[in-house]
C-alpha cells in the first residue's frame, strides 16, 4: 500500500544490484524482499514483502527515463511495471503490476537516506543527565525529547536550539532535511533565569491589627494571595489587595486567589 511520507525504518529500503538486476530489502525486516505475490505475470498482481527466496519474483530491472524517474520491472513479469494502482492518490492505495504505459503513477523517484544522530547537549547544566541520543534517517522527522533529569542552578529549562538557530519545543515532531558538514543534529538546551519576586503587603491606612507576612515566588510560578489577617480600619471593611507597580499595576486581587508570574527574560 502507498502511504503518506513517514520517515522511519518501515519506509526505508536497501537497494542492491548484480549485473543490473536489483533487489529491495525493507530496513525494518532485512530477511525479507520486495516480492511479486505468487510470481503471477498478470495485471493487478499485488506487490508484497516476502522472505528472501532468490527467485525472479524478487528481482527487478530499473529503467531511468529522461526526467530522472524510474520504472521498476520485475523479471517474473517483464512486460509489466510496478504502479500505484489506478493512479490512486490516497493513503492506503495498492501497489501492483500493470502493463507499462509510461504513466506517472508507474514512475518512481529514489531518494537516498543517510543516518544521523540527534545529540542533546546540556549547555551549562549543573545536574542530571541529558536525554539519550536518537537515530534519525534523513530526510525525516523525530519527536524532540523532554529535558529529562537535566537541571541548571538558578535556571529553568525552556526549549532546544538547533545548530541552525531554530528553537524546538519538547514533544514536537521536527523535520530534518539533511545534515550539512556532518552526521549529527545537535540540540542545545535553552535555559531561562529564575528570578524571585517579593510580595509586600501594606495596610493603606489600617488603624489596628497586623499586616500579613511578605511572600516570595520564584518565576515563573504561582502564589496564593494572603488573607488580611487581623488588620482592620475603623469604619471600613477589607475589600482586597491593589497591585502597585509592574504589569498588573492597579488591579485588585482578592484574598485567597492564585496569581502567576511569568519570566520573559531571554534564555541562554
Backbone torsions as a table, in degrees:
resi	resn	phi	psi	omega
1	UNK	NA	147.4	176.3
2	UNK	-93.3	130.0	-179.0
3	UNK	-124.2	168.0	173.4
4	UNK	-62.9	160.2	-176.1
5	UNK	-64.6	119.9	175.3
6	UNK	-135.3	106.3	-173.0
7	UNK	-81.9	100.7	172.3
8	UNK	-156.8	-177.8	-174.7
9	UNK	-63.8	-22.5	178.6
10	UNK	-72.3	-16.3	179.1
11	UNK	-110.9	10.1	-179.8
12	UNK	-106.7	138.1	179.1
13	UNK	-128.2	144.8	169.6
14	UNK	-99.8	124.3	-178.6
15	UNK	-106.4	121.4	-179.1
16	UNK	-123.5	151.5	-179.7
17	UNK	-141.8	150.4	173.8
18	UNK	-134.8	117.5	-179.7
19	UNK	52.2	41.9	175.3
20	UNK	81.5	3.5	177.6
21	UNK	-106.6	129.8	-169.8
22	UNK	-112.2	150.9	168.1
23	UNK	-125.7	154.2	-178.8
24	UNK	-121.6	120.2	-178.9
25	UNK	-112.2	122.0	176.6
26	UNK	-71.0	132.3	-173.7
27	UNK	-68.4	-23.3	-177.7
28	UNK	-80.0	-13.8	-178.9
29	UNK	-153.7	89.0	-165.9
30	UNK	-85.0	8.2	170.7
31	UNK	-91.7	-1.9	-178.6
32	UNK	-106.2	167.4	177.3
33	UNK	-139.7	155.9	168.9
34	UNK	-62.8	138.0	-165.6
35	UNK	-146.3	140.3	170.4
36	UNK	-81.9	116.7	-172.8
37	UNK	-57.5	120.5	177.7
38	UNK	69.5	6.7	-176.9
39	UNK	54.7	33.1	-175.8
40	UNK	-83.4	124.4	179.1
41	UNK	-92.1	81.4	-178.3
42	UNK	-156.5	150.5	174.1
43	UNK	-60.5	145.8	-179.7
44	UNK	73.2	8.0	171.0
45	UNK	-65.9	127.3	-175.3
46	UNK	-82.3	152.5	174.0
47	UNK	-89.8	155.5	179.2
48	UNK	-153.1	174.3	165.2
49	UNK	-106.7	141.0	-174.7
50	UNK	-148.5	154.5	179.5
51	UNK	-53.9	136.9	-178.0
52	UNK	-55.3	121.7	179.2
53	UNK	-126.2	5.7	175.3
54	UNK	56.8	36.9	177.5
55	UNK	-109.2	170.1	179.6
56	UNK	-67.2	-14.5	175.4
57	UNK	-68.7	-14.3	-178.7
58	UNK	-118.3	14.3	179.1
59	UNK	-118.6	140.4	-172.2
60	UNK	-138.5	148.1	164.6
61	UNK	-96.8	141.6	177.4
62	UNK	-117.7	121.0	-177.5
63	UNK	-113.9	126.2	-177.8
64	UNK	-96.0	131.4	177.6
65	UNK	-95.6	-177.7	-174.7
66	UNK	-65.6	-24.7	179.8
67	UNK	-85.2	-1.5	-178.5
68	UNK	86.6	4.7	177.2
69	UNK	-86.3	158.6	-176.9
70	UNK	-117.8	142.6	166.6
71	UNK	-106.9	139.2	-174.0
72	UNK	-112.2	115.0	-172.5
73	UNK	-116.4	114.6	179.9
74	UNK	-73.8	142.3	176.5
75	UNK	-64.3	-27.4	-179.7
76	UNK	-73.4	-13.1	179.8
77	UNK	-150.7	71.6	-163.4
78	UNK	-68.6	-16.3	178.1
79	UNK	-92.8	-0.3	-175.0
80	UNK	-113.9	157.1	-179.6
81	UNK	-123.9	153.1	175.8
82	UNK	-75.6	130.0	-176.6
83	UNK	-137.3	160.2	164.8
84	UNK	-80.5	112.9	-167.7
85	UNK	-54.9	127.2	177.6
86	UNK	62.9	15.9	179.3
87	UNK	66.5	26.9	-177.4
88	UNK	-65.4	129.0	-179.6
89	UNK	-93.2	-2.9	-171.5
90	UNK	-88.1	148.7	171.8
91	UNK	-56.0	141.1	-178.3
92	UNK	90.9	2.2	178.4
93	UNK	-61.9	148.4	-177.6
94	UNK	-82.4	138.2	171.2
95	UNK	-101.3	123.2	-173.3
96	UNK	-146.8	-175.2	178.5
97	UNK	-100.8	150.1	173.2
98	UNK	-156.8	149.1	176.5
99	UNK	-53.4	128.7	-172.4
100	UNK	-63.8	127.8	-178.5
101	UNK	-127.0	4.2	177.0
102	UNK	77.0	15.4	-178.1
103	UNK	-81.8	157.2	-174.8
104	UNK	-63.4	-31.9	-178.9
105	UNK	-76.7	3.8	171.9
106	UNK	-104.5	3.5	-177.8
107	UNK	-111.5	146.8	-174.4
108	UNK	-130.7	149.0	176.2
109	UNK	-112.3	128.0	177.4
110	UNK	-95.5	129.6	179.0
111	UNK	-124.8	117.9	-177.3
112	UNK	-75.2	133.0	177.8
113	UNK	-101.9	148.7	171.7
114	UNK	-121.0	156.9	-179.4
115	UNK	-100.0	129.3	178.3
116	UNK	-127.2	150.6	172.8
117	UNK	-96.2	134.9	172.4
118	UNK	-94.3	113.0	-172.8
119	UNK	-113.3	123.5	179.5
120	UNK	-94.7	136.9	-178.8
121	UNK	-125.9	139.8	-171.8
122	UNK	-73.7	-23.0	177.6
123	UNK	52.5	52.9	176.7
124	UNK	93.5	13.8	-180.0
125	UNK	-65.1	149.7	-173.7
126	UNK	-110.3	-9.2	178.8
127	UNK	-158.4	165.7	178.1
128	UNK	76.7	-174.9	-174.7
129	UNK	-119.5	144.0	174.3
130	UNK	-72.1	156.9	178.6
131	UNK	-60.6	157.1	-179.3
132	UNK	-67.0	153.1	176.0
133	UNK	-65.2	140.0	176.0
134	UNK	-111.5	154.2	176.3
135	UNK	-103.3	133.7	-176.2
136	UNK	-130.2	131.7	170.9
137	UNK	-93.5	120.5	-176.0
138	UNK	-106.0	144.0	-5.1
139	UNK	-69.2	144.4	-177.4
140	UNK	-173.5	-165.4	-177.6
141	UNK	-143.6	162.6	179.3
142	UNK	-156.3	162.2	177.6
143	UNK	-90.2	123.7	-178.3
144	UNK	-69.1	132.9	-176.0
145	UNK	-71.0	156.6	168.6
146	UNK	-72.7	176.4	-178.3
147	UNK	-77.4	-13.5	179.3
148	UNK	65.5	-138.1	-178.1
149	UNK	-89.8	-1.2	-175.9
150	UNK	-64.6	139.8	178.8
151	UNK	-148.5	161.7	177.2
152	UNK	-139.2	128.0	-177.0
153	UNK	-57.2	131.3	177.3
154	UNK	76.2	10.0	-178.0
155	UNK	-139.1	163.9	169.9
156	UNK	-124.6	152.5	-179.7
157	UNK	-73.3	137.2	179.9
158	UNK	-109.9	-55.9	-176.7
159	UNK	-170.8	-166.1	179.3
160	UNK	-119.6	145.2	176.5
161	UNK	-115.8	129.0	179.1
162	UNK	-81.5	168.8	176.3
163	UNK	-67.5	-12.4	175.3
164	UNK	-90.8	0.3	179.3
165	UNK	87.7	3.8	177.1
166	UNK	-78.7	153.1	177.6
167	UNK	-110.3	125.1	-178.7
168	UNK	-119.9	134.1	177.6
169	UNK	-86.2	146.7	175.7
170	UNK	-58.7	142.3	176.1
171	UNK	90.3	-12.6	-180.0
172	UNK	-79.6	156.6	173.1
173	UNK	-90.9	115.5	-174.4
174	UNK	-107.4	136.0	176.6
175	UNK	-96.7	144.7	179.3
176	UNK	-138.3	118.3	-174.4
177	UNK	-81.1	-24.7	-178.6
178	UNK	172.2	168.5	-177.6
179	UNK	-117.9	109.4	-179.8
180	UNK	-77.5	126.5	172.4
181	UNK	74.2	16.5	179.0
182	UNK	175.7	-176.4	-176.6
183	UNK	-120.7	34.7	-179.1
184	UNK	-143.4	147.2	169.9
185	UNK	-106.1	121.9	-179.1
186	UNK	-103.4	129.4	176.5
187	UNK	-120.4	114.8	-179.7
188	UNK	-97.9	135.5	179.1
189	UNK	-64.1	139.0	171.5
190	UNK	-104.0	121.9	-177.7
191	UNK	-107.2	135.7	177.5
192	UNK	-107.9	131.0	-177.9
193	UNK	-65.8	140.8	174.0
194	UNK	-92.2	125.8	176.1
195	UNK	-115.4	156.3	-178.2
196	UNK	-108.5	126.3	176.4
197	UNK	-104.1	131.9	175.9
198	UNK	-103.1	128.2	176.6
199	UNK	-97.8	116.4	-178.9
200	UNK	-106.6	121.0	179.3
201	UNK	-91.3	133.4	-178.9
202	UNK	-127.5	145.2	-171.2
203	UNK	-77.9	-21.6	178.4
204	UNK	51.1	51.7	176.8
205	UNK	92.0	16.7	179.5
206	UNK	-64.9	150.8	-174.1
207	UNK	-110.9	-11.0	178.7
208	UNK	-158.7	167.8	179.0
209	UNK	79.3	-176.9	-174.1
210	UNK	-116.4	146.0	175.6
211	UNK	-71.1	149.6	172.1
212	UNK	-62.8	153.7	178.0
213	UNK	-67.9	148.8	175.9
214	UNK	-62.1	159.1	176.9
215	UNK	-127.0	156.6	172.6
216	UNK	-125.7	149.3	176.6
217	UNK	-141.7	132.5	174.1
218	UNK	-83.1	130.7	-177.5
219	UNK	-95.8	145.1	-5.7
220	UNK	-73.2	144.4	-177.7
221	UNK	-173.0	173.6	-177.0
222	UNK	-125.4	155.6	178.1
223	UNK	-147.4	145.9	175.5
224	UNK	-91.2	122.4	-177.3
225	UNK	-67.4	135.7	-173.5
226	UNK	-71.4	156.8	168.4
227	UNK	-72.4	169.8	-177.0
228	UNK	-82.8	-4.9	174.6
229	UNK	64.4	-134.6	-177.4
230	UNK	-88.9	-2.8	-175.9
231	UNK	-64.8	138.1	177.2
232	UNK	-146.6	168.2	177.8
233	UNK	-143.3	127.2	-176.0
234	UNK	-57.6	127.7	178.1
235	UNK	81.0	5.9	-178.2
236	UNK	-133.8	159.0	169.6
237	UNK	-118.8	155.6	-177.0
238	UNK	-73.9	133.8	-177.8
239	UNK	-121.0	-0.8	-179.1
240	UNK	134.5	-172.0	-178.1
241	UNK	-119.1	131.5	176.7
242	UNK	-96.6	130.9	179.9
243	UNK	-79.5	130.9	177.6
244	UNK	-113.7	114.7	177.7
245	UNK	90.6	165.5	177.2
246	UNK	76.6	-176.8	-176.2
247	UNK	-66.5	-18.1	-179.6
248	UNK	-102.0	17.6	-176.0
249	UNK	-52.2	129.8	177.4
250	UNK	90.4	-12.4	178.9
251	UNK	-70.7	152.1	174.8
252	UNK	-104.8	120.7	179.7
253	UNK	-107.2	120.2	178.1
254	UNK	-66.3	145.6	172.6
255	UNK	-60.8	137.4	-179.7
256	UNK	89.4	-8.1	179.1
257	UNK	-79.0	156.2	179.5
258	UNK	-101.1	128.3	-177.7
259	UNK	-121.9	139.0	-178.0
260	UNK	-115.0	135.7	172.2
261	UNK	-109.5	134.4	174.5
262	UNK	-108.0	152.7	178.2
263	UNK	-106.3	116.2	-177.0
264	UNK	-97.6	9.8	-177.2
265	UNK	-67.6	148.5	178.4
266	UNK	-68.0	147.1	-179.7
267	UNK	-89.9	168.2	177.8
268	UNK	-127.1	NA	NA
